[in-house]
Amino acid sequence: MRPGRPADLAGVVELWRADVRSGRRDSLPRQSQLDALAARFEWEARSRVVEEGDGRLAGVALLSAVPSPDGPLAQIDASATTDDTLQELMRWGLGLSRASGAITAMSWVGRGHGEPLRELGLNLARPWWRMDRSLATELPEPRAVPGYLLLDGRTVQPGAWADLHNRTFADHWRFSYRSEAELIGGKVPELSLMVVTADGEPVALTLCDLETFEADPRPQPVGVVRSVGTVPAHRRRGIATWLVAEALARLHRGGARHASLYVDAMNQTRAYDAYEKLGFKVAFEAEVWEATHP
């Protein structure tokens, strides 16, 4: 085992491609994520790879961390050609996450692929779904909610996105703070939607991307609907349904042929019920496994 380096990225992608074929992973990262890995990821400190005798990669683990109100949350992304190699890499990730002060280490895998993690002391925390719908069929009509206005990235003031996002998701499981740059950096302004009250108070948002995924059965390009949320005092009024319906219409006009979104399958607001009414169906079931550090 050795630290990874940017030159290993092609081999890492091959391991991830095998994960997609086996159902361990739902899709390959988009190109912008791969570019960020190549340019900005701390490979020496936060990655390990295992090589075959011929130099090909037999496994990789990447460790990242995000801040939360209770302390850092570590995320271990490990892939390998054998369970033994996977466990070796996961042990490294767990050790580093503990040493760096993370309160919890988490790993996402496709449904049924988590047993090697259980042997390392991780527990199944919850299911996580990708829900899809075609944009070639009749789309739901966006219905404005009386008393509220719809804005997009062309008119929203800088800084408002992160403040609203963090207030909206603060009561969600494993909430982590997000910055303005993380949320809207590089996004198309027309696909960043916010709902405000009549007097201008931000209460809900969704942020969308138009993506093309390699070796993916979904009709391309795919409209990805992200960060759908409403602050607690304004929930249960149909605002999120309005936002997602509007997002679908805009993504379709932008050329998307299919739409996907991700949702916590144990979401306390049962957001998946609203998505089903908008035509979404569960297309991929992932599992979140985690180890809590004392």
SERO-4910 file (N, C-alpha, C, O; in steps of 0.05 Angstrom, whole numbers):
BEGIN
 pado doro    nc1    nc2    nc3   cac1   cac2   cac3    cc1    cc2    cc3    oc1    oc2    oc3
  Met    A     17    -24      0      0      0      0     18     25      0     38     26     14
  Arg    A     10     44    -16     25     69    -17      6     93    -20    -17     89    -28
  Pro    A     15    117    -15     -2    140    -21     -8    142    -50      9    136    -67
  Gly    A    -32    151    -57    -39    155    -85    -27    181    -95    -15    197    -80
  Arg    A    -29    184   -121    -20    209   -134    -38    215   -158    -51    197   -168
  Pro    A    -38    239   -168    -56    246   -190    -53    228   -214    -72    223   -228
  Ala    A    -29    217   -219    -25    199   -242    -40    173   -239    -43    159   -258
  Asp    A    -49    167   -214    -65    143   -210    -94    145   -218   -109    126   -218
  Leu    A   -103    170   -225   -132    175   -228   -144    157   -250   -167    147   -246
  Ala    A   -130    151   -272   -141    134   -292   -146    106   -281   -167     94   -287
  Gly    A   -128     95   -265   -132     69   -253   -155     70   -233   -169     50   -230
  Val    A   -157     92   -218   -179     94   -199   -206     94   -213   -225     80   -204
  Val    A   -208    107   -236   -233    108   -251   -240     80   -261   -263     73   -262
  Glu    A   -220     64   -268   -225     37   -277   -237     20   -254   -255      4   -259
  Leu    A   -227     24   -230   -239     10   -207   -268     19   -202   -285      3   -196
  Trp    A   -273     45   -205   -300     55   -202   -318     45   -224   -342     39   -219
  Arg    A   -307     42   -248   -324     32   -270   -332      3   -264   -354     -5   -270
  Ala    A   -314    -13   -252   -321    -40   -244   -342    -40   -223   -360    -57   -222
  Asp    A   -341    -20   -204   -361    -18   -184   -389    -13   -196   -409    -24   -187
  Val    A   -390      4   -216   -415     10   -230   -427    -16   -242   -450    -21   -240
  Arg    A   -409    -31   -255   -419    -56   -268   -430    -76   -247   -449    -90   -253
  Ser    A   -417    -76   -224   -426    -95   -203   -449    -86   -186   -461   -101   -171
  Gly    A   -456    -60   -189   -478    -49   -173   -469    -38   -146   -485    -31   -129
  Arg    A   -443    -37   -142   -432    -26   -117   -434      5   -116   -434     17    -95
  Arg    A   -434     17   -140   -435     46   -144   -455     52   -165   -458     37   -184
  Asp    A   -469     75   -163   -491     79   -183   -481     92   -208   -493     89   -229
  Ser    A   -459    108   -207   -449    121   -231   -421    130   -227   -411    132   -204
  Leu    A   -407    137   -249   -380    149   -247   -383    178   -239   -403    191   -246
  Pro    A   -364    190   -225   -364    218   -220   -365    234   -246   -354    225   -266
  Arg    A   -377    258   -245   -377    275   -268   -349    286   -272   -332    286   -254
  Gln    A   -344    296   -297   -318    305   -304   -307    327   -286   -283    328   -280
  Ser    A   -324    345   -277   -316    367   -260   -305    356   -233   -286    367   -222
  Gln    A   -317    335   -223   -307    322   -199   -280    309   -203   -262    311   -186
  Leu    A   -276    296   -226   -251    284   -233   -229    305   -236   -206    301   -227
  Asp    A   -236    327   -248   -217    349   -251   -208    360   -224   -184    365   -220
  Ala    A   -227    362   -205   -220    372   -179   -202    352   -164   -184    360   -150
  Leu    A   -207    326   -167   -190    306   -155   -162    308   -166   -142    307   -150
  Ala    A   -159    312   -192   -133    313   -204   -118    338   -194    -93    337   -191
  Ala    A   -132    360   -190   -119    386   -186   -117    394   -156    -97    406   -148
  Arg    A   -137    386   -140   -138    398   -113   -139    377    -90   -136    385    -67
  Phe    A   -142    352    -96   -144    332    -74   -116    328    -62    -96    328    -76
  Glu    A   -115    324    -35    -90    319    -21    -83    290    -23    -87    275     -4
  Trp    A    -72    281    -46    -67    253    -51    -48    240    -30    -53    218    -21
  Glu    A    -26    254    -24     -6    243     -6    -17    237     21    -12    216     33
  Ala    A    -33    255     32    -43    252     59    -70    236     61    -75    223     81
  Arg    A    -86    238     40   -114    228     42   -121    206     23   -144    201     17
  Ser    A   -101    192     13   -107    169     -5    -87    147     -1    -64    152      7
  Arg    A    -96    123     -7    -78    100     -8    -87     82    -31   -111     80    -37
  Val    A    -67     70    -45    -73     52    -66    -57     26    -62    -36     26    -49
  Val    A    -68      4    -73    -54    -22    -73    -51    -30   -102    -70    -28   -118
  Glu    A    -27    -38   -109    -21    -45   -137    -19    -75   -141    -11    -90   -123
  Glu    A    -27    -84   -165    -22   -112   -173      7   -115   -181     22    -95   -182
  Gly    A     16   -140   -186     43   -144   -194     50   -131   -221     73   -123   -225
  Asp    A     30   -127   -238     36   -114   -264     33    -84   -263     34    -71   -284
  Gly    A     29    -73   -239     26    -44   -237     -2    -33   -238     -6    -10   -231
  Arg    A    -21    -50   -245    -49    -41   -245    -59    -38   -216    -48    -51   -198
  Leu    A    -78    -20   -212    -88    -16   -185   -107    -39   -177   -125    -46   -192
  Ala    A   -103    -49   -153   -121    -69   -142   -140    -57   -122   -160    -70   -114
  Gly    A   -135    -32   -114   -153    -19    -95   -145      9    -90   -122     17    -95
  Val    A   -165     25    -81   -160     53    -75   -178     61    -52   -201     52    -50
  Ala    A   -168     79    -35   -185     92    -14   -179    122    -14   -156    130    -13
  Leu    A   -201    138    -15   -198    166    -13   -213    175     12   -236    167     17
  Leu    A   -201    193     28   -214    202     52   -219    232     50   -201    248     44
  Ser    A   -244    240     56   -250    268     57   -265    274     83   -273    255     97
  Ala    A   -268    299     90   -282    306    115   -298    332    111   -290    349     96
  Val    A   -321    333    124   -338    357    123   -345    365    151   -347    348    169
  Pro    A   -348    391    156   -355    400    184   -384    396    190   -401    399    173
  Ser    A   -390    391    215   -417    389    225   -419    402    252   -398    407    264
  Pro    A   -443    407    262   -445    419    289   -432    403    311   -424    414    331
  Asp    A   -430    376    308   -419    359    329   -390    353    325   -377    342    343
  Gly    A   -379    360    302   -351    354    296   -348    344    268   -368    341    254
  Pro    A   -323    339    258   -319    331    231   -331    303    225   -331    285    241
  Leu    A   -342    301    200   -353    276    190   -334    266    168   -330    281    148
  Ala    A   -323    243    171   -305    232    151   -320    214    132   -339    201    139
  Gln    A   -312    216    107   -324    199     86   -302    183     72   -283    194     61
  Ile    A   -305    157     73   -285    139     61   -296    127     36   -317    113     36
  Asp    A   -283    132     13   -291    121    -12   -270    100    -20   -249    107    -30
  Ala    A   -277     75    -16   -258     53    -21   -269     34    -42   -292     27    -41
  Ser    A   -252     25    -60   -259      6    -81   -235    -13    -84   -212     -5    -82
  Ala    A   -241    -39    -89   -220    -58    -92   -229    -82   -108   -253    -87   -111
  Thr    A   -210    -98   -118   -217   -121   -133   -223   -145   -116   -235   -165   -126
  Thr    A   -215   -145    -90   -221   -167    -71   -230   -155    -45   -224   -132    -38
  Asp    A   -246   -171    -29   -255   -162     -3   -231   -157     16   -232   -139     32
  Asp    A   -210   -174     14   -187   -171     32   -174   -144     27   -166   -130     46
  Thr    A   -170   -136      2   -158   -111     -5   -176    -88      4   -166    -68     15
  Leu    A   -202    -91      0   -221    -70      9   -219    -66     39   -219    -43     48
  Gln    A   -218    -87     54   -216    -85     83   -190    -72     92   -190    -56    111
  Glu    A   -168    -79     78   -142    -66     85   -144    -36     81   -134    -21     97
  Leu    A   -156    -27     59   -158      1     53   -178     15     72   -173     37     81
  Met    A   -200      1     79   -219     13     98   -206     16    125   -211     36    139
  Arg    A   -189     -3    134   -176      0    160   -158     25    160   -157     39    180
  Trp    A   -144     29    138   -128     53    136   -146     78    139   -139     97    154
  Gly    A   -168     79    124   -186    102    125   -198    106    153   -201    129    162
  Leu    A   -206     84    166   -217     87    193   -196     97    213   -202    114    230
  Gly    A   -172     87    210   -150     96    228   -144    126    225   -141    140    244
  Leu    A   -143    135    200   -137    163    195   -160    180    204   -156    202    215
  Ser    A   -185    171    199   -208    188    207   -208    191    237   -215    212    248
  Arg    A   -201    170    252   -201    171    281   -178    190    290   -182    206    308
  Ala    A   -155    187    278   -132    203    286   -136    233    280   -125    250    294
  Ser    A   -152    239    259   -156    266    252   -179    280    267   -185    303    264
  Gly    A   -192    264    285   -212    276    302   -241    274    292   -258    287    303
  Ala    A   -246    259    271   -273    256    261   -290    241    282   -281    223    295
  Ile    A   -315    250    285   -333    237    303   -345    211    291   -353    193    306
  Thr    A   -347    211    265   -359    188    251   -345    185    224   -337    204    211
  Ala    A   -341    159    216   -331    153    189   -353    139    174   -365    120    184
  Met    A   -359    149    150   -382    138    134   -372    128    107   -352    137     96
  Ser    A   -387    108     96   -381     97     70   -407     90     56   -425     79     68
  Trp    A   -410     98     31   -433     92     15   -428     69     -4   -408     69    -18
  Val    A   -445     49     -5   -442     27    -23   -470     19    -33   -490     25    -21
  Gly    A   -471      6    -56   -496     -4    -67   -508    -25    -48   -494    -39    -33
  Arg    A   -534    -28    -49   -549    -46    -31   -537    -75    -35   -533    -84    -57
  Gly    A   -532    -88    -12   -522   -115    -12   -492   -118    -14   -482   -140    -14
  His    A   -478    -95    -14   -448    -96    -17   -434    -87      9   -410    -82      8
  Gly    A   -449    -86     31   -437    -75     55   -425    -95     75   -414    -87     95
  Glu    A   -429   -121     70   -420   -141     91   -390   -139     97   -383   -142    120
  Pro    A   -372   -134     77   -344   -131     85   -339   -108    104   -320   -108    119
  Leu    A   -357    -88    104   -354    -65    122   -363    -73    151   -352    -63    170
  Arg    A   -383    -90    152   -393    -99    179   -370   -112    195   -368   -109    219
  Glu    A   -354   -128    181   -332   -142    194   -311   -123    206   -295   -131    223
  Leu    A   -312    -97    197   -293    -78    207   -305    -61    229   -293    -42    239
  Gly    A   -330    -67    237   -343    -52    258   -361    -30    249   -372    -15    265
  Leu    A   -365    -27    223   -385     -7    213   -413    -19    215   -416    -44    213
  Asn    A   -432     -2    219   -460    -11    220   -476      3    198   -471     25    190
  Leu    A   -497    -11    189   -515      0    169   -531     22    182   -547     17    201
  Ala    A   -528     47    172   -542     70    185   -569     75    172   -588     81    186
  Arg    A   -570     74    145   -595     79    132   -593     74    102   -570     75     91
  Pro    A   -615     70     88   -614     68     59   -615     96     46   -625    115     58
  Trp    A   -604     98     23   -602    124      8   -609    118    -21   -597    101    -33
  Trp    A   -629    132    -32   -640    126    -58   -632    146    -79   -631    170    -74
  Arg    A   -628    136   -103   -629    153   -127   -656    149   -140   -663    126   -147
  Met    A   -671    170   -145   -697    168   -158   -695    182   -185   -684    203   -188
  Asp    A   -706    169   -205   -705    178   -233   -732    182   -245   -752    170   -236
  Arg    A   -733    198   -266   -756    200   -283   -748    209   -310   -728    224   -313
  Ser    A   -763    200   -330   -757    209   -358   -767    238   -361   -787    246   -349
  Leu    A   -753    253   -378   -763    279   -386   -775    279   -414   -782    300   -425
  Ala    A   -778    254   -425   -791    252   -451   -821    249   -449   -835    251   -469
  Thr    A   -831    244   -425   -860    241   -420   -871    268   -410   -856    287   -406
  Glu    A   -897    269   -407   -909    294   -398   -899    302   -371   -897    286   -352
  Leu    A   -891    327   -368   -879    337   -343   -901    349   -325   -921    360   -335
  Pro    A   -897    348   -299   -916    361   -280   -916    392   -284   -895    403   -289
  Glu    A   -938    404   -281   -940    433   -284   -931    446   -259   -941    440   -237
  Pro    A   -912    465   -261   -904    480   -236   -927    497   -226   -938    514   -241
  Arg    A   -935    493   -202   -958    508   -190   -947    526   -168   -939    516   -147
  Ala    A   -948    552   -173   -939    571   -153   -955    569   -127   -980    565   -129
  Val    A   -942    573   -104   -956    573    -79   -963    602    -72   -944    618    -71
  Pro    A   -988    608    -67   -995    636    -60   -979    647    -36   -975    633    -16
  Gly    A   -970    672    -39   -955    685    -18   -925    682    -21   -910    693     -4
  Tyr    A   -916    669    -42   -887    664    -46   -879    672    -75   -896    672    -93
  Leu    A   -854    678    -78   -843    686   -104   -819    667   -110   -805    658    -93
  Leu    A   -816    662   -137   -794    646   -146   -772    663   -157   -777    680   -175
  Leu    A   -747    659   -148   -724    673   -158   -704    652   -169   -706    629   -163
  Asp    A   -684    662   -184   -662    644   -192   -636    659   -188   -635    681   -178
  Gly    A   -614    645   -197   -587    655   -191   -581    682   -204   -561    694   -198
  Arg    A   -598    691   -223   -593    717   -236   -600    740   -217   -590    762   -222
  Thr    A   -616    736   -197   -625    758   -180   -620    754   -150   -622    773   -135
  Val    A   -613    730   -142   -608    724   -114   -581    737   -106   -561    736   -120
  Gln    A   -581    750    -82   -557    763    -73   -535    743    -64   -542    722    -52
  Pro    A   -510    748    -70   -488    730    -61   -489    726    -31   -494    744    -16
  Gly    A   -484    701    -23   -485    694      6   -511    683     16   -512    670     36
  Ala    A   -532    688      1   -559    679     10   -562    649      7   -577    637     22
  Trp    A   -548    636    -12   -551    608    -16   -541    591      7   -556    574     17
  Ala    A   -517    597     17   -506    581     39   -522    585     64   -528    566     79
  Asp    A   -530    610     70   -546    615     94   -572    600     93   -579    587    113
  Leu    A   -586    600     71   -611    586     69   -607    556     70   -622    542     84
  His    A   -588    546     55   -582    517     55   -577    507     83   -588    487     91
  Asn    A   -560    521     98   -552    511    124   -575    513    144   -578    496    162
  Arg    A   -593    533    142   -616    534    159   -637    513    151   -650    502    169
  Thr    A   -639    507    126   -658    487    116   -651    459    125   -669    444    133
  Phe    A   -626    452    124   -618    424    129   -607    419    157   -597    397    163
  Ala    A   -608    439    174   -596    437    201   -608    414    217   -595    403    235
  Asp    A   -634    408    212   -647    387    228   -647    360    214   -661    342    222
  His    A   -631    357    192   -629    332    177   -607    315    188   -588    324    201
  Trp    A   -609    289    183   -589    270    192   -561    276    180   -558    281    156
  Arg    A   -541    276    198   -514    281    190   -510    307    174   -495    307    154
  Phe    A   -524    327    183   -521    353    170   -492    363    170   -479    360    191
  Ser    A   -484    374    148   -457    387    147   -460    414    134   -475    418    116
  Tyr    A   -444    433    145   -444    460    134   -434    461    106   -415    446     99
  Arg    A   -446    478     89   -436    482     62   -431    511     57   -445    529     67
  Ser    A   -410    517     41   -403    544     34   -417    553      9   -428    536     -6
  Glu    A   -418    579      4   -430    589    -21   -416    578    -45   -429    570    -65
  Ala    A   -389    577    -45   -375    567    -68   -381    538    -73   -384    530    -96
  Glu    A   -383    521    -52   -389    493    -56   -417    490    -69   -420    472    -86
  Leu    A   -436    506    -61   -463    503    -69   -468    512    -98   -481    498   -114
  Ile    A   -458    536   -105   -466    547   -131   -442    553   -149   -446    564   -171
  Gly    A   -418    545   -141   -395    550   -158   -398    535   -185   -400    511   -185
  Gly    A   -397    550   -207   -399    538   -233   -427    531   -243   -430    521   -265
  Lys    A   -447    536   -227   -474    528   -235   -486    549   -254   -480    572   -253
  Val    A   -505    539   -271   -520    556   -288   -540    572   -271   -556    560   -257
  Pro    A   -539    599   -272   -557    614   -255   -587    607   -257   -601    607   -237
  Glu    A   -596    601   -282   -624    595   -286   -632    569   -273   -656    563   -270
  Leu    A   -613    552   -265   -619    526   -253   -615    526   -223   -617    505   -210
  Ser    A   -609    549   -212   -608    553   -183   -632    568   -174   -635    592   -179
  Leu    A   -651    554   -161   -677    565   -155   -681    570   -125   -672    554   -108
  Met    A   -694    592   -119   -700    599    -91   -728    610    -89   -737    625   -107
  Val    A   -742    603    -68   -769    614    -62   -766    632    -38   -754    626    -18
  Val    A   -779    656    -41   -779    676    -19   -808    683    -13   -826    680    -29
  Thr    A   -812    694     11   -838    704     18   -843    730      4   -825    741    -10
  Ala    A   -867    741      6   -874    766     -7   -856    789      2   -851    808    -13
  Asp    A   -846    788     26   -828    809     36   -799    802     33   -781    816     43
  Gly    A   -793    781     17   -765    775     10   -750    756     27   -726    753     24
  Glu    A   -763    743     47   -749    724     64   -744    697     50   -764    685     41
  Pro    A   -719    688     46   -714    663     33   -724    639     50   -719    638     74
  Val    A   -739    621     37   -750    598     52   -745    571     40   -749    551     53
  Ala    A   -737    569     14   -733    543      2   -715    546    -22   -712    568    -33
  Leu    A   -702    523    -29   -683    524    -52   -681    497    -65   -688    476    -53
  Thr    A   -672    497    -89   -661    473   -102   -640    482   -122   -643    503   -135
  Leu    A   -619    465   -125   -596    472   -143   -593    449   -162   -591    426   -154
  Cys    A   -592    455   -188   -593    434   -209   -568    436   -227   -556    457   -230
  Asp    A   -562    414   -239   -539    412   -258   -548    396   -282   -565    378   -280
  Leu    A   -537    402   -305   -540    386   -329   -514    371   -333   -493    383   -339
  Glu    A   -516    344   -331   -492    328   -331   -493    306   -352   -514    296   -360
  Thr    A   -469    298   -362   -467    275   -380   -450    254   -366   -427    260   -358
  Phe    A   -461    230   -361   -447    209   -347   -437    188   -366   -452    178   -383
  Glu    A   -412    180   -363   -399    160   -380   -410    132   -373   -416    126   -350
  Ala    A   -414    116   -394   -422     88   -391   -446     85   -372   -446     69   -354
  Asp    A   -467    101   -378   -490    102   -361   -515     96   -377   -518    107   -399
  Pro    A   -533     79   -367   -556     72   -383   -578     94   -386   -595     92   -402
  Arg    A   -576    114   -369   -596    136   -370   -592    151   -396   -570    156   -405
  Pro    A   -614    160   -409   -612    178   -432   -597    203   -424   -603    216   -404
  Gln    A   -577    210   -440   -560    233   -434   -568    257   -450   -578    254   -472
  Pro    A   -563    282   -440   -553    288   -414   -574    285   -392   -598    284   -398
  Val    A   -565    284   -367   -583    280   -344   -585    306   -329   -565    319   -323
  Gly    A   -609    313   -322   -614    336   -304   -613    326   -275   -630    310   -267
  Val    A   -594    335   -259   -591    326   -231   -603    348   -213   -594    371   -213
  Val    A   -623    340   -197   -636    359   -179   -624    355   -152   -625    333   -140
  Arg    A   -612    376   -140   -598    374   -115   -609    393    -94   -623    412   -101
  Ser    A   -603    387    -69   -608    405    -46   -636    416    -46   -641    440    -43
  Val    A   -656    398    -49   -684    407    -47   -691    410    -18   -690    390     -3
  Gly    A   -698    434     -9   -703    437     20   -719    462     25   -718    482     11
  Thr    A   -734    461     47   -751    483     57   -746    487     87   -744    467    101
  Val    A   -744    512     96   -740    516    125   -764    506    140   -786    507    129
  Pro    A   -761    496    164   -783    483    178   -809    498    180   -830    486    177
  Ala    A   -808    524    184   -833    539    188   -850    541    163   -873    549    164
  His    A   -839    534    140   -854    537    115   -858    510    100   -865    509     77
  Arg    A   -853    488    114   -857    461    102   -887    454    101   -904    467    113
  Arg    A   -893    433     85   -920    422     82   -939    442     69   -963    442     74
  Arg    A   -928    459     51   -945    478     37   -943    474      6   -956    489     -9
  Gly    A   -928    454     -2   -925    449    -31   -902    464    -44   -900    464    -69
  Ile    A   -885    478    -28   -864    494    -40   -843    476    -54   -835    482    -76
  Ala    A   -835    454    -41   -815    437    -53   -825    424    -79   -811    422    -98
  Thr    A   -851    417    -79   -863    406   -104   -862    426   -126   -855    419   -149
  Trp    A   -868    451   -120   -867    472   -140   -838    476   -150   -834    478   -174
  Leu    A   -819    476   -132   -791    479   -140   -781    457   -158   -769    463   -179
  Val    A   -787    432   -151   -778    410   -168   -791    409   -195   -778    404   -215
  Ala    A   -817    415   -196   -831    416   -221   -819    438   -239   -816    434   -263
  Glu    A   -813    461   -227   -801    483   -243   -773    475   -252   -765    481   -274
  Ala    A   -758    461   -235   -731    451   -242   -733    432   -266   -716    434   -284
  Leu    A   -752    414   -265   -755    395   -287   -760    409   -314   -749    402   -334
  Ala    A   -778    429   -313   -784    444   -337   -759    459   -348   -754    458   -372
  Arg    A   -743    471   -330   -719    485   -339   -698    466   -349   -685    471   -369
  Leu    A   -695    443   -336   -675    424   -345   -683    413   -372   -665    409   -389
  His    A   -708    408   -377   -718    398   -403   -712    419   -424   -703    412   -446
  Arg    A   -718    444   -419   -712    465   -439   -682    467   -444   -674    475   -466
  Gly    A   -666    460   -424   -637    462   -427   -625    438   -442   -601    437   -447
  Gly    A   -642    418   -448   -633    395   -464   -631    369   -449   -624    348   -461
  Ala    A   -638    368   -423   -637    343   -408   -659    324   -418   -681    332   -425
  Arg    A   -652    298   -420   -670    278   -428   -680    260   -406   -699    245   -409
  His    A   -668    263   -383   -674    246   -360   -668    263   -335   -652    282   -336
  Ala    A   -680    257   -312   -675    271   -287   -670    252   -265   -682    230   -263
  Ser    A   -652    259   -247   -645    243   -224   -643    261   -199   -635    284   -201
  Leu    A   -650    250   -176   -645    264   -151   -639    243   -129   -645    219   -133
  Tyr    A   -627    251   -108   -619    233    -86   -634    241    -61   -638    264    -56
  Val    A   -642    220    -46   -658    226    -22   -652    205      0   -648    181     -6
  Asp    A   -651    214     24   -649    197     48   -675    181     50   -697    193     52
  Ala    A   -673    155     48   -698    138     49   -711    137     76   -732    126     79
  Met    A   -698    149     97   -710    152    123   -715    181    130   -717    189    153
  Asn    A   -717    197    109   -721    226    112   -745    232    129   -767    221    124
  Gln    A   -741    249    149   -763    254    168   -787    269    156   -809    267    167
  Thr    A   -782    283    134   -804    297    121   -818    280     99   -837    289     86
  Arg    A   -808    255     95   -818    237     74   -818    251     47   -838    250     32
  Ala    A   -796    264     41   -794    279     15   -798    260     -9   -808    269    -29
  Tyr    A   -791    235     -6   -794    216    -28   -824    213    -37   -829    206    -60
  Asp    A   -843    218    -19   -871    217    -27   -877    238    -47   -891    233    -67
  Ala    A   -867    262    -43   -872    284    -62   -858    278    -88   -869    284   -110
  Tyr    A   -835    266    -88   -821    260   -112   -836    238   -129   -837    240   -153
  Glu    A   -847    219   -115   -863    199   -129   -886    211   -143   -893    204   -166
  Lys    A   -899    231   -131   -922    244   -143   -913    260   -168   -930    266   -185
  Leu    A   -888    267   -169   -877    282   -192   -867    263   -213   -855    272   -233
  Gly    A   -871    237   -209   -863    217   -230   -836    203   -225   -828    188   -243
  Phe    A   -823    208   -203   -797    196   -197   -802    168   -186   -821    163   -171
  Lys    A   -784    149   -193   -784    122   -182   -756    116   -172   -736    126   -183
  Val    A   -754     98   -152   -728     90   -142   -713     74   -164   -723     54   -174
  Ala    A   -689     84   -171   -674     71   -192   -648     58   -182   -638     39   -194
  Phe    A   -638     67   -159   -614     55   -147   -616     58   -117   -622     80   -107
  Glu    A   -611     36   -103   -612     36    -74   -583     33    -63   -570     13    -67
  Ala    A   -574     53    -49   -548     53    -35   -553     49     -6   -575     52      5
  Glu    A   -531     43      8   -532     40     37   -510     57     49   -488     59     38
  Val    A   -516     71     71   -495     86     85   -487     70    110   -503     63    127
  Trp    A   -461     63    110   -449     48    133   -431     68    148   -418     84    136
  Glu    A   -431     65    175   -415     83    190   -404     71    216   -415     52    227
  Ala    A   -381     82    224   -369     75    249   -367    101    265   -356    121    255
  Thr    A   -377    101    290   -375    124    307   -351    122    325   -348    102    340
  His    A   -334    142    324   -309    141    340   -315    152    368   -329    172    371
  Pro    A   -304    140    389   -309    150    416   -295    177    420   -296    189    442
***
